[in-house]
Amino acid sequence: MDRLRPRQRERLVFSGFTKAEIEKMEKLLVESTEPIQSKEFCQKIARSFSASSARAGKPIVKWTEVQSWFAARQKESTSKAPSFTDTPKDQSPIPETCPLHNGHQGSQSLRGMGGKIPDLSELKFEAKSSKDGAWYDVDMFLTHRFLSSGEAEVRVRFVGFGAEDDEWVNVKKAVRERSIPFEHSECNKVTIGDLVLCLQERRDQSIYYDAHVVKIERKMHDIRGCRCLFLIRYNHDNSEERVRLRRLCHIPGQQSR
């Protein structure tokens, strides 16, 4: 993994579904008796969404976007979630991504939580690669260890990559809950000084880096959605770039200044 890698995140294909539309698709995912990824079914759903009064002034929904959402959702539901139930008895499981200061506090923190290991099956994580400093979705946590300094590391497998690209990463500094793409209606939530995850698009790759918002040019929205421009400064090299909202993700735990 000596080169910069494209990040695999299907849901970034289209992030403009409304909350009601997502709830409708979630319900269909469970209750529908029709093949939900068929062209005809997805076309019917897309037409229904596009004709809704709630979508007035927003981009129309394409059937391929509905199909991609269903495909990504089914993949997420069947992907292997990180499991700590098989941890060897001589090792302490790592609860969530909280920092562990020494090897003794792993089991102590669990006792403080009532002796129960947190259920991480519903959470998704991303990790920062030491190879290029970019963030990638985590497929699974393979194992963990404690350094002589007392810091905890986990070995992760990234989504879309094999065992040859597995990495040891610092729990405190390089693992966090997966970032969430901003929707067109959420541009007002982005303020100057915010830390965001930004898709850096280059000729031969598109990868995600942390960046800070330096300046915002507010513009009128149109049929395409948000047209505002955000001047961001990438943390890894201090370069600056103007981007649209579609390339920005909210980092859980980060609040606007």
Rosetta blueprint (number, residue, H / E / L):
1 M L
2 D L
3 R L
4 L L
5 R L
6 P L
7 R L
8 Q L
9 R L
10 E H
11 R H
12 L H
13 V H
14 F L
15 S L
16 G L
17 F L
18 T L
19 K H
20 A H
21 E H
22 I H
23 E H
24 K H
25 M H
26 E H
27 K H
28 L H
29 L H
30 V H
31 E H
32 S L
33 T L
34 E L
35 P L
36 I L
37 Q L
38 S L
39 K H
40 E H
41 F H
42 C H
43 Q H
44 K H
45 I H
46 A H
47 R H
48 S H
49 F H
50 S H
51 A H
52 S L
53 S H
54 A H
55 R H
56 A L
57 G L
58 K L
59 P L
60 I L
61 V L
62 K L
63 W H
64 T H
65 E H
66 V H
67 Q H
68 S H
69 W H
70 F H
71 A H
72 A H
73 R H
74 Q H
75 K H
76 E H
77 S H
78 T H
79 S L
80 K L
81 A L
82 P L
83 S L
84 F L
85 T L
86 D L
87 T L
88 P L
89 K L
90 D L
91 Q L
92 S L
93 P L
94 I L
95 P L
96 E L
97 T L
98 C L
99 P L
100 L L
101 H L
102 N L
103 G L
104 H L
105 Q H
106 G H
107 S H
108 Q H
109 S H
110 L H
111 R H
112 G H
113 M L
114 G L
115 G L
116 K L
117 I L
118 P L
119 D L
120 L L
121 S L
122 E L
123 L L
124 K L
125 F E
126 E E
127 A E
128 K E
129 S L
130 S L
131 K L
132 D L
133 G L
134 A L
135 W E
136 Y E
137 D E
138 V E
139 D E
140 M E
141 F E
142 L E
143 T E
144 H E
145 R E
146 F E
147 L L
148 S L
149 S L
150 G L
151 E L
152 A E
153 E E
154 V E
155 R E
156 V E
157 R E
158 F E
159 V L
160 G L
161 F L
162 G L
163 A H
164 E H
165 D H
166 D L
167 E E
168 W E
169 V E
170 N E
171 V H
172 K H
173 K H
174 A H
175 V E
176 R E
177 E E
178 R L
179 S L
180 I E
181 P E
182 F L
183 E L
184 H H
185 S H
186 E H
187 C H
188 N H
189 K H
190 V L
191 T L
192 I L
193 G L
194 D L
195 L E
196 V E
197 L E
198 C E
199 L E
200 Q E
201 E E
202 R L
203 R L
204 D L
205 Q L
206 S E
207 I E
208 Y E
209 Y E
210 D E
211 A E
212 H E
213 V E
214 V E
215 K E
216 I E
217 E E
218 R L
219 K L
220 M L
221 H L
222 D E
223 I L
224 R L
225 G E
226 C L
227 R L
228 C L
229 L E
230 F E
231 L E
232 I E
233 R E
234 Y E
235 N L
236 H L
237 D L
238 N L
239 S L
240 E E
241 E E
242 R E
243 V E
244 R L
245 L H
246 R H
247 R H
248 L E
249 C E
250 H E
251 I L
252 P L
253 G L
254 Q L
255 Q L
256 S L
257 R L
